[in-house]
Amino acid sequence: MKFIINREEILIPLQQIVSVIEKRQTMPILSNVLIVIKEDQLILTGTDLEIQIIAKINIATATPGMITVPARKFLDICRLLPSGAEIKFELQDDKVKIASSRSRFSLSCLPADNYPEFAESELENHLFITAGKFKKALDKTVFCMANQDVRYYLNGLLFHVSNSKFKLVASDGHRLSIYEDNLDQATGFEARIILPRKGVLELSRLLDDPEAELKVEFSSNNIRVFIKNLIFSAKLVDSKYPDFGKVFQQEFFNQIHIQKQVLKDALTRVAILSNEKFKGVTFDITPDRLKISTHNPEHDEAEEELIIEYIGEPLTIAFNAQYLLDAVSNLDSELAVLTIASNASSCFIDEPGDCGYKFIVMPMRL
């Protein structure tokens, strides 16, 4: 087995694959990248058994074969060679010889037959979506996913397809984000799946070309996304996402309209003196005025008054400042609309008019 390739052709696919491979492995072969040459294609595969990325590169000068090599060592060699370098790769006995100009490397390798199969069930559903649209939906929701929560379904992202619409939902139990948009083509089916946290973060990173069209295939256990010359696969979270619809079925106070940037700046300043652990800030809301205040165990205090548009009863409620900042930063409009539930159980943050994005924050008790 041997091939010759330009450094630039192999470097980016290799970087995309290596990020999936965990540094500490129970099986040594999982630290390796699988390299296969067949039918004028170089196929690179990396997996941690939960997520897999395959990259296909067209290649002219090659002899068929397959082998696995240490992923990070191979990446570092390719990365540190000069731009435009020609890389010669050849398997000799149980070693891989890599040569480029005056550089020579010899890597120990493991046979490809031992590389684990990525188990996938029949993927009966499929849809098409542009990378730009999917990336925007992910950016508006991923930061709300839980991290290592015992309610493992929260350590992921709900992907809900309903004919020609799709919805992404993420929550860590203290806040929730919902993003809805239309698909270009009707799918004719309704389905709900939960993508795992690591898979969501990897997928978001791969969507670097907004114009690329993605083909998304999934079943109840697996998802596969075709992104140009890459195939991304992941095992889904086997669980049911909680019904968040009830949060909409309640009474609300009148909406509060406030300039997004003004609120963002004020929150950032006041939060400096909030409790480092809980980041709590208090909102005292009266018609035309919002007072944001905080204090901490060291008896420091901060407060700021803002002019708002609000008609209704005065109310006082406290929030985690960071959660509010995350939500407000993700709004596209210049105006933020805050709607507080009349039993003070939640606060909706969205934009004026019909907006596909909603962010909900639960209040704190200070």
N, C-alpha and C positions, 0 to 999 in steps of 0.2 A: 504494500500500500504506500503510495506517495502522491504528493501534489505540490504545485507551486502557486502562491497567491500573493497579491499585493497587501501590504500591512493594513491599509485603509479599508479594504473589503472585509477583512475578518475581525477588525478591532471592535467596531460598534456592536455587531451581533454577539461577540464573545462577552463584552461588558454587560449586555442585557441579560445574558444567560447566567453569568457568574453571580449576579445579585440574588438569584433564587437559591443558590447553593449555600447551605448553612456552614459556618466555619467549624463547628464541632459536630461530628457525625458518629453515629453508632456503627454504621457500615462504612469502611474506608472508601469503597467504590463511589459512594454518594458525594465525595469531595472531588470526584473526577467529572470531566465533560466527555460525553460520548461523541466520537467523531466517525462519521460514516461517509464513504464516497461511493455513489452509485449513479449511473446514467448522467454523467456530467454535472452532478450536483454534490456540493459539500454540505452535509447535514450535521449541525451541532445540537446536542441535547443536554439540558441540565435539569435536575429535579431534586426536591427534598421529600418526595413521595406524596406530598399534599398539593404541590404546584409543579408544573413542568413548562419549560419554554423550549421550543424547537426553532432553530433558524436555518433557512435554506439559502445557499449561495451558489449561483451558477459558476462553473469552473471549467476551464478549457484543458489544462494540462494535468491529468490525474490518472492514477492506477487504482481500481476499486479495492475496497477493504474496509475494516472497522476496528477501532481500538478506543480505549478510554485513557485520558491523560489528566494529571493533576490540574484542576481548573485554574486556580489562582496563580500557580507558577507559569502556566502557559500564557495566561492573560498578561502577567507582568513582563514576560519576555517580549510579547508582541507590542505592548504599550511602550516599552523603553527602547525599542529599535527606532532608528530615525524615520521621519515621515517619508512615505513613498518607497520604503524598503521592500524588496522582494523576498518572501519567506519560502524556503524549501523545507518541506516536511516529509520525512521518510521513516517507515517502520522497519527496523532491523532487529531480528530475533525478538527479545522482550524489552527493547529500548526504542524510544522515538528520537530520531536525530533531527534537530532543527538548525538550519544554516541560513545566514543572511549576510552577504558581503563578507566581512572578516570575522563575524561572530559565529560561534559553534556551541550548541547546547545538546545535552543528552538527558532525556527524561525517562524515569522509570514509569511503566504503564501497567494497567490491569486489563485482562481480556474482556472484550465487549460482550461475550456470552453471559458474563456474570452481572451485567448491568440490569437493574430491576425494571420490570415492565410496569408502566403506569396504567393501572386498571381503570378502564372507562366503560360505562354502560352505554347502551344505545341512546344517542342524543336525538330525541324525536322533535324538539321544537327549534325553530331557527328564525332569525330576524336580521335586518340590515340597518346600520346606523352609522352616521359619520363620526369620526374620531373626535372632532371638535365639540359636537353636541354631547357625546358621552363623557368627555373629559370635563366639560363645564358642570354636568350633573354630579360627577364624582367630587369635583372641587368644592361644590356647595354643601356636600354632606359628609365627606370622610372624617372631618375633624370631630364629629359627634360620636363616632364609634367608641365603644368601651374598649379598654385594654386590660386583658386578663381578669375580666369579671366572672364570677362563679355562674352567672346566668349567661352561658356561653353563646346563646343566640344574639346577645348584644355586642359580642366581639366580632361583629360582621355587619353587612349592609343588606337590607331588603331590596331586592330587584323585583318589581311588580309590573308585569306586562298585561295590558288589557286591550286587545285588538290593535288599534292604531295609537294607543297612548302608552307611555311608560312612566314609572314612578320609582324614585330611589328614596329610601328612608334609613336614617341612622339615629341611634340613641344610646346614651350611657346611663339612662335611668334618671338623670338630673336635667337633661335637655334633649331636644329632638329636632332634627331637620328633615324637611320633606321637599323634594324637588320633582316637579311634574313637567313633562314635555310631550310633544307629538312625534311619532315615527313617520318617516316619509312613505312607508308602505304599510298597509294593514296586515296584521299577522293572522287574524282569524282564530286566535286562541287567547285564553287568560291563564296566567301562571304566576306563582310567587316562589322565589328562591332566595336563599341567604348566602351571599358570597363571604368567604372567610377574610378576616382583617388583612393578613399578609398578602393574600391574593389581590385584594382591592388596591393596596398600596403599590404592588408591583405593576398591576394593570394600568393604573393611573400614570405611572412613570413611562410606560411603553407608548402612551398615546401622545407622541411628540409632533405628529403631522396632522393638523386639524382637518385637512382636506381628505385624508385617507378614508376609504369606506371599510367598515368592519363587518364581518359576518360573524354573528354570535349564535352558537348552537348550545343547547342545554337540555338536561333531563332533570329528574328530581335529585340526582346524586352528583352530577358533573356539569361543568361549563367549559366550552372551548371557544376561543376568540381568534379569528384570523386577521392579523394586522400586517398587510403587505407581505413581506417574506418571513414573518414570524407566526408561530402557532402557540398561543397561550392556553394552558389547560389548568383547571383547579378542581379539587373536590369541594363540594358544597357543605354547608353546615346543616346537619340532619336535625332540624327542629322546626317549630312553628313560631313565627314572629308574633309578639303580643299585639292585640287589637288596640291601636292607638286612636281609632275613630271616635271613641267616647269623649276625648278631650275637646272635640268640636261641638259636642251636644251639651252646651251649658250657657248660662247667661253671662254677658260681658258688660263691663263699663264702657263708656264712650271711648272712641279712639283718641290717642295722643299723637299729634303730628310734631315732629322735631327735625331740625336739620341734621343729617347724618354726621357730617364732619364735626359739628359743634358738640354733639353728644359723645362722639368718639374721643375727641380731645379732652373733654371734661372728665370722662370716665378714666382715661389714662392718667390724668393728673391726680384725681382723688384716690385712685387705687394704690398710689405710691405709699400711702400711710394706712392702707387696710391691713388686716391680719394676714400675715404671709401664707398661712395654711388655708384659710377659708375664703380670702379675697372678698369679704362681704362689704357691700355698699348699700345705704338706705336711700330710697326714693321717697321724698315728701312731695306729693302731687296736689296742687291747687289750680283753679282755673288760671291760665296764662303763665304759671310758674312751676318749675321743677327744681327742687333742692336735692342735690346729691351729696351725701355726707358719709363719713366713716371714722372709725377710731381703732386703736390697736392696744394690745396688752401693755405697751410702753407709754400709754396715755397720750400718744400723738393723735391729732385730729385734723381732718380736712373737710371742707365743704365748698360747694360751688352752686350758684343759681343760674338757671337757664330759662329763656323765654320759650313757651310752648303754645300749641293750639290745643285746648282741652276745655270742654264744657261738661260739668258734672260735679259729683260729690268729691270733696278732698279725700285723699287716701294715702296711707303709708305702707310701703312694702320693701323688702330687702332682697338683693340678688347677689350672685357671684359675678364680680365685675368682669372677669376674664370670659365667662360664658356670654355676657352681653356684648363684649368687644368682638368676639369671634363672629357673632351673628351680624352685628352692625357692619363689620368690615366686609361681609360677603354680600351686602345689598348693592344692587347696580344703580339704583336711583339716588338722587341727592337728598331725598326726604325719607326719613324712617317713620313707620307707623307702628306704635306700640298699643296693643289691646290687652287689657288685664281682665281675667275672669272675675266675676262678681264675688266669688267665694275666695278670691286671692290664691287660687291653686296653680295658676300658670299665667305666663305672659307671652302673647304672640308678637313676633317681630317680623314685619314684612314691608312691602312697598305699596304706595298708593296705586289704585287701579288693579287690573287683573294680573297678578304676578304668579309665576309658576313655582315660587320659592317661599316656604314658610319655615320659621324657626321658632321653637317653643322653649322657654326657660322656666323651670320650677323655681319658686321663691325660696329664700333661706329664712330660718328663724335665728335672729341675732340676740 
